[in-house]
Amino acid sequence: MFKRILVAIDGSRTSERAFAAALNLAVTHQAIVQPYYVVEAGPMYLDVPGYDPSTLQASLTEQGAALAAEATGQMKARGVSGEVVTVEATASDDVAALIIKAADAFKADLLIMGTHGRKGFQRLILGSVAERCLRQATLPVLLIPSAAGEPSEKSTG
């Protein structure tokens, strides 16, 4: 039985599915949900003329505010208690470590997050926050795959 669920949100379709799963479990178990959004620090290209990382940072902060408002509305509509938390990461922060620390601080007994299904070179370069969370977590982790909710590619004919 889950009483405190932390769900990582990032605005992607996969995180929307993870949030929906968190809401469904919260309703079933009368759990408190804490949606958690990380404003990642943009890369610092100091030698590039005209590059202003504050533009990206501001955009991500706005996205976080919009996601927080949307998540709060959905939680209220479903009668789910909780509060959205948004944090700003520094360039040296590991997003996975921030999520794990947040789950610990919230005393979550379940962490829910989406996976983006990256493979090969893209996964090597971008890494996998979900995989790092899974490896570092001391609580159950529910991963919602990127293909969840997608129509099957198999034909029935």
Backbone torsions as a table, in degrees:
resi	resn	phi	psi	omega
1	MET	NA	129.5	-177.7
2	PHE	-103.3	133.9	179.8
3	LYS	-114.8	-26.1	-178.1
4	ARG	-136.1	115.5	-175.4
5	ILE	-118.3	123.3	172.5
6	LEU	-100.8	130.8	179.0
7	VAL	-125.7	125.7	178.3
8	ALA	-79.9	129.5	178.6
9	ILE	-122.8	146.2	179.6
10	ASP	-144.4	5.0	178.8
11	GLY	91.6	-5.9	-179.8
12	SER	-82.0	163.7	176.4
13	ARG	-60.5	-37.2	-179.0
14	THR	-66.2	-41.1	179.1
15	SER	-71.5	-28.0	173.5
16	GLU	-62.4	-41.4	177.7
17	ARG	-66.5	-39.1	177.9
18	ALA	-63.6	-42.3	178.9
19	PHE	-64.1	-41.1	177.5
20	ALA	-61.3	-41.0	177.6
21	ALA	-63.6	-40.8	178.2
22	ALA	-62.2	-43.2	179.0
23	LEU	-63.1	-44.4	179.9
24	ASN	-61.0	-44.4	178.4
25	LEU	-66.2	-38.3	179.7
26	ALA	-62.8	-41.6	178.5
27	VAL	-65.0	-45.0	-179.0
28	THR	-63.5	-41.7	-173.9
29	HIS	-104.2	6.6	-175.3
30	GLN	50.7	47.2	-177.0
31	ALA	-94.1	159.8	173.0
32	ILE	-93.3	137.3	-179.5
33	VAL	-115.2	138.0	173.4
34	GLN	-122.9	98.0	171.6
35	PRO	-67.7	139.3	-173.1
36	TYR	-130.8	120.6	-177.9
37	TYR	-119.9	130.0	178.7
38	VAL	-107.7	122.8	171.6
39	VAL	-83.9	103.9	-177.3
40	GLU	-75.3	144.1	176.5
41	ALA	-72.6	130.2	179.1
42	GLY	-72.6	157.9	178.3
43	PRO	-63.5	144.0	-177.9
44	MET	-100.0	95.5	177.2
45	TYR	-97.1	84.0	-173.5
46	LEU	-71.1	-25.0	-176.2
47	ASP	-89.5	0.6	-177.3
48	VAL	-94.6	117.3	-179.6
49	PRO	-62.1	134.8	176.3
50	GLY	82.2	-3.6	-179.5
51	TYR	-76.9	126.2	179.5
52	ASP	-127.6	101.9	-177.6
53	PRO	-65.4	-18.3	-178.9
54	SER	-66.9	-26.1	177.9
55	THR	-64.7	-47.1	177.9
56	LEU	-64.1	-43.9	-179.8
57	GLN	-59.3	-44.8	179.6
58	ALA	-63.7	-39.5	179.2
59	SER	-64.1	-43.8	179.0
60	LEU	-66.8	-36.2	177.2
61	THR	-65.4	-42.3	176.6
62	GLU	-63.0	-42.8	178.2
63	GLN	-59.8	-42.5	179.0
64	GLY	-61.4	-41.7	178.8
65	ALA	-64.7	-41.3	178.8
66	ALA	-65.9	-42.7	178.1
67	LEU	-64.1	-39.6	178.8
68	ALA	-61.9	-44.6	179.5
69	ALA	-63.6	-43.6	179.7
70	GLU	-64.3	-45.9	-179.5
71	ALA	-63.4	-42.1	179.1
72	THR	-61.0	-43.1	178.3
73	GLY	-62.8	-42.8	179.3
74	GLN	-66.2	-39.1	179.1
75	MET	-64.3	-44.4	178.9
76	LYS	-62.4	-42.1	-179.3
77	ALA	-62.1	-31.2	-179.2
78	ARG	-95.8	-1.1	-179.8
79	GLY	72.8	29.9	-178.4
80	VAL	-100.2	130.8	178.3
81	SER	-82.9	152.7	175.8
82	GLY	145.8	175.0	-177.9
83	GLU	-142.4	137.7	177.4
84	VAL	-75.3	136.9	176.5
85	VAL	-118.1	130.0	176.0
86	THR	-119.9	130.9	178.0
87	VAL	-126.6	151.6	175.7
88	GLU	-104.1	121.7	179.2
89	ALA	-85.0	150.8	171.9
90	THR	-93.5	169.9	-179.2
91	ALA	-60.6	-27.4	-178.2
92	SER	-90.6	-5.8	-179.8
93	ASP	-75.6	142.0	171.4
94	ASP	-95.9	118.8	-176.0
95	VAL	-58.7	-41.4	179.1
96	ALA	-60.2	-43.0	179.0
97	ALA	-64.3	-37.8	176.9
98	LEU	-62.6	-41.8	-179.7
99	ILE	-65.2	-44.3	179.4
100	ILE	-63.3	-42.7	178.0
101	LYS	-63.0	-39.5	179.4
102	ALA	-65.1	-41.6	178.3
103	ALA	-62.1	-40.4	178.9
104	ASP	-66.1	-46.2	-179.8
105	ALA	-62.7	-35.1	179.9
106	PHE	-78.9	-12.6	-175.0
107	LYS	61.2	40.3	180.0
108	ALA	-66.4	144.9	172.7
109	ASP	-109.7	6.8	172.9
110	LEU	-156.7	135.7	174.5
111	LEU	-113.6	128.3	178.7
112	ILE	-120.5	133.9	176.2
113	MET	-155.4	158.2	178.0
114	GLY	-91.4	156.0	172.5
115	THR	-111.1	147.6	-176.9
116	HIS	-96.3	-5.8	174.1
117	GLY	69.6	27.8	178.2
118	ARG	-72.4	147.1	-179.6
119	LYS	-134.1	163.4	171.6
120	GLY	58.3	-135.0	-174.2
121	PHE	-60.6	-40.5	-179.3
122	GLN	-60.4	-42.1	178.9
123	ARG	-68.7	-38.4	179.3
124	LEU	-61.3	-44.8	-177.5
125	ILE	-75.7	-47.1	-174.8
126	LEU	-85.4	-23.2	-178.0
127	GLY	72.7	-175.4	179.8
128	SER	-136.7	107.4	177.4
129	VAL	-61.5	-42.6	-179.2
130	ALA	-60.6	-43.7	-179.8
131	GLU	-64.4	-42.0	179.3
132	ARG	-66.0	-37.9	176.2
133	CYS	-63.4	-44.3	-179.9
134	LEU	-58.7	-42.1	-179.0
135	ARG	-71.7	-30.6	-176.2
136	GLN	-93.0	-17.5	-171.4
137	ALA	-70.6	146.8	172.9
138	THR	-112.9	10.9	178.1
139	LEU	-126.8	163.6	177.5
140	PRO	-60.8	141.9	179.2
141	VAL	-124.6	126.3	175.8
142	LEU	-105.4	115.5	178.8
143	LEU	-100.7	129.0	177.6
144	ILE	-100.6	114.8	-176.3
145	PRO	-69.9	156.3	-178.2
146	SER	-61.0	-27.1	-178.6
147	ALA	-86.8	-2.8	-179.8
148	ALA	-59.9	132.1	178.5
149	GLY	83.2	-4.8	178.3
150	GLU	-83.9	146.4	176.9
151	PRO	-62.8	144.3	179.0
152	SER	-66.4	144.4	178.6
153	GLU	-85.6	-8.1	179.4
154	LYS	-74.3	139.3	176.1
155	SER	-89.6	147.9	-178.9
156	THR	-101.4	8.3	-174.9
157	GLY	-88.4	NA	NA
